[in-house]
Amino acid sequence: MPAGSNRKPSQPITRRQFLKAMGVAAGGLALAGCQRQLPTAIVPTAALPTGTAIPSSTATATATATTVSTATPTESLPTNTPTAEPSQTPTATPTQAVSPLAVAISQAASYDRTLVRRQLQAALDGLGGVRDIVPPGARVAIKVNLTGFTSLSSLTGLAAVESYVTHPEVVRALGELLFEAGASKIYIVEAVADERAYPEYGYEDIASDLGATLLDLNRPDPFAAFKYMPVGAGFNVYENYYLNRQLEEIDTFVSVAKLKCHWSTGVTLAMKNLIGLTPLEYYRWEKEDSHRSALHGRPNTYDYQTRLPDVIVDLNRARPIHLAVIDGILTVDGGEGPWQDVQPQATAVLIAGKNPVSTDAVATAVMGFDPTVEAPEAPFLRAKNHLAQASLAGLGPCRLEEIPVVGAKIEDVRGNFRPCE
C-alpha cells in the first residue's frame, strides 16, 4: 500500500485491465473558459504519515551507469515527416524583456542534431534566454518522459524516441545550452519503468557526452533515503511526497515532455510529466500494479475523475518547474504509448516556456484542442482539466488570450490529434 493512503480497491487491477475497462465516448470540442465551475476536489481522509525517510534498501529498481559513445541516432524517420526548413522561429533576443508567461514555438522537421540545437536555442532566445533561471554554477535537473517498458517500443512501428518518449537529441541540445548559460552540473532524471530505459533510448550516450548524471528516481541514490517534499497549504491529495532528495538540492528544474494525449488526464505534457518523479514502490495500491495506481484513483468512481489531476497540481507545487520544453517533432496521437491505439504524428515543433501552465495550454492548442474545456469534452474525456485546476490554484493561465506566443503562430502549426478514446 502506498505511503499516506488507507484506501485500496476491492480487487487488484493491472494497467491493461484498467485501460480496457475504461472506454468512454469522446465529447465534442467546445470553446469554454477557465471560469467554468469545476467539480469539488476530494481530499483523502488520511495524509502521509509523519516521518523522515525511507531506507534505500526498500527500493526495487536499479541505477544505470553511463557508457561512452558519440554515435548519432540512426533511426529512420516516418514518410510523413516534413522536410522543409522552418519558416518561422522566435524573434526575441536574450536582452529583450519578455513576459514570464510567454511561450515560444519553433519548427524542426527532424531530429537532426544541428537543426534541433538551432531551433531550441531560437525558442529559448524568444523567451529572453535562460540566465534568469540558471544562476552561475547552477545544479540543474532535466526530467524526461520515458514512459512504459522498453519491450513495448516496437509496437508503433517506430522507435520509441520518435513516437512516445522524449528524444535524447532534444535533451542533448538543452544540456549544451544550459551549460553555456552557466550550469555547473546536470542531472537527467526519471523513475524509469525498467533498467534498460536509459541505454535503450540513447540516454547513456547523451549523459556521457554532456558529462551529466543519470538518476533513476525509483531509488534514493545518491542519498541514503528519500525525503518528504511538502506541497504547502491547501494541498489536494498528499500533504507531502516521498521524492529523491536531489530534487530539493538542485537550483533549476526543467520538465522535457513529449507532445501527447493521455487516457486519464487528456494530455500529458510538462506538468503531467511530474508524475514520474514519484517512486513506483510507494505509490501503487498493490505490489503487482505496474503503474502508480494510488495516484490515479479507483476506476469508475468520482475519485478517478479528480485524484490524478489534483496530484498533478500538488506535485507542481512541491517541485516547481522553472522551464518547460515539449518535444513535438515526432510523436503519436490517440494515447500516451503503444498499449493504446496510437498513430504517428509529425507535428514538427518544439515548444518552450518558463510557466508550465501557459506552456501546456499552448501545446494543447497546437494539438488541436481547447485548453480550457472541462470533462467530458475532448481531450479531457474522463477526468477534470488539470490545466484549469492549476490555473485556479494560481500557477499560471490556461486561456490563450492571456498568453504571449513568440515564434510560429499556433494556427500555422496546429495539428489534428485524436484524443485517447
Residue pairs with C-beta under 8 A, 6 or more apart in sequence:
1 8
1 285
1 294
2 282
2 283
2 284
2 285
2 294
3 48
3 49
3 54
3 242
3 282
3 283
4 44
4 46
4 47
4 48
4 49
4 238
4 239
4 240
5 44
5 46
5 285
5 294
6 44
6 45
6 46
7 44
7 298
8 285
8 286
9 285
9 293
9 298
9 299
12 285
12 286
12 288
12 289
13 21
13 289
13 293
13 299
14 288
14 289
14 290
15 289
15 290
15 291
15 339
16 339
18 291
18 293
18 296
18 299
19 263
19 339
19 340
21 299
21 300
22 263
22 299
22 300
22 382
23 421
24 376
24 381
24 382
24 421
25 381
25 421
26 376
26 378
26 381
26 419
26 421
27 375
27 376
27 377
27 378
27 381
28 377
28 378
29 369
29 370
29 373
29 377
29 378
30 370
30 373
30 377
31 370
31 372
31 373
32 370
32 372
32 373
32 374
32 377
33 372
33 399
34 372
34 388
34 391
34 392
34 397
34 398
34 399
36 372
36 374
36 388
38 374
38 384
38 385
38 388
38 389
38 392
39 302
39 305
39 306
39 384
41 236
41 306
41 310
41 389
42 302
42 303
42 306
42 307
42 310
43 236
43 237
44 237
44 238
47 235
47 238
47 239
47 240
48 228
48 238
48 239
48 240
48 241
48 242
51 228
52 225
52 227
52 228
53 224
53 225
53 226
53 227
54 220
54 225
54 226
54 242
54 282
55 224
55 225
56 219
56 220
56 221
56 223
56 224
56 225
58 281
59 218
59 219
59 220
59 279
59 281
60 218
60 280
60 281
61 191
61 192
61 194
61 195
61 216
61 218
61 219
61 279
61 280
62 195
62 216
62 219
63 214
63 215
63 216
63 219
63 221
64 192
64 195
64 197
64 198
64 199
64 204
64 214
64 216
65 204
66 198
66 204
66 207
66 208
66 213
66 214
67 199
67 204
67 205
67 208
68 205
68 208
69 204
69 205
69 208
69 209
70 205
70 209
71 205
72 113
73 111
73 159
73 161
73 167
73 168
73 169
73 202
75 158
75 159
75 161
75 162
77 110
77 111
77 162
77 330
78 158
78 162
78 330
78 344
78 346
80 344
80 346
81 109
81 110
81 330
81 346
81 348
82 109
82 346
82 348
83 109
83 110
84 109
85 109
86 106
86 107
86 108
86 109
86 119
86 408
87 107
87 408
87 412
88 106
88 107
88 407
88 408
88 409
88 412
89 106
89 107
89 119
89 122
89 123
89 126
89 407
89 408
90 104
90 105
90 106
90 122
90 123
90 125
90 126
90 127
90 406
90 407
91 126
91 406
91 407
92 98
92 104
92 125
92 126
92 127
92 128
92 406
93 125
93 128
94 125
94 128
94 129
94 131
95 128
96 128
97 128
98 126
98 127
98 128
98 404
98 406
99 404
100 354
100 355
101 353
101 354
101 355
101 358
101 396
101 397
101 402
101 403
101 404
102 126
102 127
102 128
102 353
102 354
102 358
102 403
102 404
102 405
102 406
103 351
103 352
103 353
103 355
103 358
103 359
103 361
103 362
103 403
103 404
103 405
103 406
104 122
104 123
104 124
104 126
104 127
104 351
104 352
104 353
104 405
104 406
104 407
105 123
105 349
105 350
105 351
105 362
105 366
105 405
105 406
105 407
105 408
105 409
105 410
105 413
106 119
106 120
106 122
106 123
106 126
106 349
106 350
106 352
106 407
106 408
107 119
107 348
107 349
107 350
107 408
107 413
108 115
108 116
108 119
108 329
108 348
108 349
108 350
109 115
109 329
109 348
110 329
111 161
111 162
111 167
111 169
111 170
111 329
111 330
113 169
113 172
113 173
116 169
116 170
116 172
116 173
116 329
116 350
117 172
117 173
117 176
117 177
119 350
120 170
120 173
120 174
120 177
120 325
120 350
120 352
121 173
121 177
122 407
123 325
123 350
123 351
123 352
123 407
124 130
124 177
124 352
126 352
126 406
126 407
127 352
127 353
127 354
127 406
129 181
130 177
130 178
130 181
130 323
131 181
131 182
133 252
133 322
133 323
133 354
134 140
134 178
134 181
134 182
134 183
134 251
134 252
135 182
135 251
135 252
136 182
136 184
137 182
137 183
137 184
138 178
138 182
138 183
138 184
138 185
138 250
138 251
138 252
139 183
139 184
139 185
139 186
139 187
139 249
139 250
139 251
139 252
140 178
140 183
140 185
140 186
140 187
140 250
140 251
140 252
140 253
140 254
141 186
141 187
141 188
141 189
141 215
141 246
141 247
141 250
141 252
141 253
141 254
142 171
142 174
142 175
142 178
142 186
142 187
142 188
142 189
142 212
142 254
142 256
143 189
143 190
143 253
143 254
143 255
143 256
143 273
143 274
143 276
143 277
144 165
144 166
144 171
144 188
144 189
144 190
144 203
144 256
145 165
145 166
145 190
145 256
145 257
145 258
145 268
145 273
145 276
146 165
146 166
146 190
146 192
146 193
146 197
146 198
146 201
146 203
146 276
147 164
147 165
147 193
147 276
147 336
147 337
148 160
148 164
148 165
148 193
148 337
148 338
148 339
149 193
149 194
149 290
150 160
150 193
150 194
150 196
150 197
150 200
150 201
151 194
152 160
152 337
152 338
152 339
153 159
153 160
153 200
153 338
154 338
155 338
155 339
156 163
156 164
156 332
156 338
156 342
156 344
157 344
158 330
158 344
160 200
160 201
161 167
161 168
161 201
161 202
162 330
163 330
163 331
163 332
163 338
163 342
163 344
164 258
164 260
164 331
164 332
164 336
164 337
164 338
164 342
165 201
165 258
166 256
166 257
166 258
166 327
167 327
167 329
167 330
168 201
168 202
168 203
168 205
168 206
170 256
170 325
170 327
170 329
170 350
171 188
171 203
171 206
171 256
172 206
172 209
172 210
174 254
174 256
174 325
175 186
175 188
175 206
175 210
175 212
176 210
178 186
178 252
178 254
179 186
179 210
183 252
185 213
186 210
186 211
186 212
186 213
187 212
187 213
187 214
187 215
187 246
187 250
188 203
188 206
188 207
188 212
188 213
188 214
188 215
189 214
189 215
189 217
189 244
189 246
189 247
189 277
190 197
190 215
190 216
190 217
190 276
191 216
191 217
191 218
191 276
191 277
191 278
191 279
191 280
192 198
192 216
192 218
193 290
195 216
197 203
198 204
198 207
198 214
198 216
203 214
204 214
206 212
207 213
207 214
215 221
215 222
215 244
215 246
217 243
217 244
217 247
217 276
217 277
217 278
217 279
218 279
218 280
218 281
219 244
219 279
220 226
220 244
220 245
221 244
222 246
223 244
223 245
223 246
225 245
226 242
226 243
226 244
226 245
226 279
226 282
227 242
227 243
227 244
227 245
227 248
228 240
228 241
228 242
229 240
229 241
229 243
229 247
229 248
229 318
229 319
230 239
230 240
230 318
231 238
231 239
231 240
231 241
231 314
231 315
231 317
231 318
232 317
232 318
234 393
235 314
235 317
236 310
236 311
236 313
236 314
237 295
237 307
237 310
237 311
237 314
238 311
238 314
240 318
241 277
241 278
241 314
241 315
241 318
242 278
242 279
242 282
243 277
243 278
243 279
243 318
243 319
244 277
244 279
247 253
247 277
247 319
252 322
252 323
253 319
253 320
253 321
253 322
253 323
254 321
254 322
254 323
254 324
254 325
255 270
255 271
255 273
255 274
255 321
255 323
255 324
255 325
255 356
256 270
256 273
256 325
256 326
256 327
257 268
257 269
257 270
257 272
257 273
257 324
257 325
257 326
257 327
258 268
258 326
258 327
258 328
258 331
259 269
259 326
259 327
259 328
259 331
259 345
259 347
259 349
259 351
259 363
259 366
259 367
260 267
260 268
260 269
260 331
260 332
260 333
260 335
260 336
261 267
261 268
261 333
261 334
261 335
261 336
261 367
261 379
261 417
261 418
261 419
261 420
262 268
262 272
262 335
262 336
262 379
262 420
263 335
263 336
263 340
263 382
263 420
264 296
264 304
264 308
264 382
264 383
265 272
265 308
265 309
265 312
265 380
265 383
265 386
266 369
266 375
266 378
266 379
266 380
266 381
266 382
266 383
266 385
266 386
266 419
266 420
267 360
267 363
267 364
267 367
267 369
267 379
267 387
268 336
269 324
269 326
269 359
269 360
269 363
269 364
270 321
270 324
270 325
270 326
270 356
270 359
270 360
270 363
271 312
271 313
271 316
271 321
271 324
271 356
271 357
271 360
271 386
271 387
271 390
272 312
272 360
272 386
274 312
274 315
274 316
274 319
274 321
275 292
275 295
275 308
275 311
275 312
275 315
277 315
277 319
278 292
278 295
278 315
280 291
280 292
283 292
283 293
283 294
283 295
284 291
284 292
284 293
284 294
285 293
285 294
286 293
295 307
295 308
295 311
296 304
296 307
296 308
297 303
297 304
297 305
297 306
297 307
297 308
298 304
304 382
304 383
305 375
305 382
305 383
305 384
306 383
306 384
308 383
308 386
309 383
309 384
309 385
309 386
309 389
310 386
310 389
312 386
312 389
312 390
313 386
313 389
313 390
313 393
313 395
316 356
316 390
316 395
317 393
317 395
321 356
322 354
323 352
323 353
323 354
324 351
324 352
324 353
324 354
324 355
324 356
324 359
324 360
325 350
325 351
325 352
326 350
326 351
326 352
326 359
326 360
326 363
327 350
328 347
328 348
328 349
328 350
328 351
328 363
328 366
329 346
329 347
329 348
329 349
329 350
330 344
330 345
330 346
330 347
331 344
331 345
331 347
332 342
332 343
332 344
332 345
333 342
333 343
333 345
333 367
333 415
333 417
333 418
334 340
334 341
334 342
334 343
334 417
334 418
334 419
334 420
334 421
335 341
335 342
335 420
336 342
336 420
340 420
341 421
343 418
345 415
345 417
347 366
347 367
347 413
347 415
348 413
349 366
349 408
349 413
351 359
351 362
351 363
351 366
352 359
353 359
353 362
355 395
355 396
355 397
356 390
356 395
356 396
357 387
357 390
357 391
357 395
357 396
357 397
357 398
358 396
358 397
358 398
358 402
358 403
360 371
360 387
360 398
361 371
361 372
361 387
361 397
361 398
361 399
361 400
361 403
362 371
362 400
362 403
362 405
362 410
364 370
364 371
364 379
364 387
365 371
365 400
365 410
365 414
366 410
366 413
366 414
366 415
367 379
367 414
367 415
367 417
368 414
368 415
368 416
368 417
369 378
369 379
369 417
369 419
370 377
371 385
371 387
371 398
371 399
371 400
372 385
372 387
372 388
372 398
372 399
373 380
373 385
374 380
374 384
374 385
374 388
375 381
375 382
375 383
375 384
375 385
376 382
378 419
379 417
379 419
379 420
381 419
381 420
381 421
385 398
387 398
388 398
390 396
390 398
391 397
391 398
391 399
397 403
400 410
